Amino acid sequence: MMEPASMPDRLSAMFSRCRAQKEGALVTYIMGGDPDLATSRAMALACIAGGADMLEIGFPFSDPVADGPTIQHAAERALARGTTLADCIALAASVREKAETPIVLMGYLNPVLAFGLKKFFRACGEAGVDAIIVPDLLPEESEEFGALAKENGVKTVFLLAPTSNAARRTAATQASTGFAYFVSVTGVTGAREALPSELSAQLAAVRQASPVPVVVGFGISGPEQAKALGALADGVVVGSAIVSRIAEGGSRQARADRVIRFVRSLKRALRK
């Protein structure tokens, strides 16, 4: 394993490239193990083939409090196949062998604690995972988490909601070493027809105060919303809309083709 200081900073390089090209970064999400590990690997590679700038791999949990029905069902399908956190770390390592695209693991705190914090971050560093998002971990309670992440060359990402006050915004952006994740709507994940009108001002305020890039997610259902938000943030996250296309079924190749087409349409929209 490389020493953390010598590890490539793929996240910073990606955001710098997107800024230089004057385009928003596209972050795509898939659930590890949905509907099985081999297919989720193919879907991850399909996202990359479609032009994703960053890949989020979710690890399933039985009580995903921040997720809407689409991602909840994906987690249920993955758990039904016996998918574990170790499987999802191995999935990330397998994708890393094929691509240098930044990889972020996203999931809830309980599986991480059950795995063991030290063991978890050591495994993530060895797998080539670039950052970790744990939606139910508060930045004020993340000291050990952040220290172990840094020790293993892994960056941290914390979430902000539209209802976050100034103190919480500062805490989240200061604790984030990779980027900050701004949740575009109150409530759970899921594609929506429209996003809040006040989002522009909220994102501007967060970006002005943040020492790290700010991406926006939750509710982005297609290219038009991605384009609108890409002009306001450093990147956009699309999850449920991709997961739902995977869930439509068909052969692995048919699913991959759907994902590639959709991701390409999103990336085109983000080219300003």
JOCOR-V425440 format. One record per backbone hydrogen bond with DSSP energy under -0.5 kcal/mol. NH is the residue of the N-H (numbers start at 0). CO is the residue of the C=O. Records with the same first field share a line. If there is no record, write none. Layout:
NH: CO / CO
This chain:
5: 2
6: 2 / 3
9: 7
12: 8
13: 9
14: 10
15: 11
16: 12
17: 13
18: 14
19: 15
20: 16
21: 18
22: 17
23: 269
24: 233
26: 24 / 235
27: 25 / 53
28: 237
29: 55
31: 29 / 57
33: 30
34: 32
39: 35
40: 36
41: 37
42: 38
43: 39
44: 40
45: 41
46: 42
47: 43
48: 44
49: 45
50: 46 / 47
51: 46
52: 25
53: 25
54: 101
55: 27
56: 103
57: 29 / 55
58: 105
63: 60
64: 62
66: 63
71: 67
72: 68
73: 69
74: 70
75: 71
76: 72
77: 73
78: 74
79: 75
80: 76 / 77
81: 78
82: 77
87: 83
88: 84
89: 85
90: 86
91: 87
92: 88
93: 89
94: 90
95: 91
96: 92
97: 94
98: 94
101: 52
103: 54
104: 130
105: 56
106: 132
111: 107
112: 108
113: 109
114: 110
115: 111
119: 115
120: 116
121: 117
122: 118
123: 119
124: 120
125: 121
126: 122
127: 123 / 124
128: 123
129: 102
130: 102
131: 154
132: 104
133: 156
136: 133
137: 135
140: 137
141: 138
145: 141
146: 142
147: 143
148: 144
149: 145
150: 146
151: 147 / 148
152: 149
153: 148
154: 129
156: 131
157: 178
159: 180
163: 160
168: 164
169: 165
170: 166
171: 167
172: 168
173: 169
174: 170
175: 171
176: 155
177: 155
178: 155
179: 212
180: 157
181: 179 / 214
182: 159 / 180
183: 181 / 216
188: 65
191: 218
198: 195
199: 196
201: 197
202: 198
203: 199
204: 200
205: 201
206: 202
207: 203
208: 204
209: 205
214: 179
215: 234
216: 181
220: 218
225: 221
226: 222
227: 223
228: 224
229: 225
230: 226
231: 228
232: 228
233: 213
234: 213
235: 24
236: 215
237: 26
238: 236
241: 238
242: 238
243: 239
244: 240
245: 241
246: 242
247: 243 / 244
248: 245
254: 250
255: 251
256: 252
257: 253
258: 254
259: 255
260: 256
261: 257
262: 258
263: 259
264: 260
265: 261
266: 262
267: 263
268: 264
269: 265
270: 267
271: 21 / 269
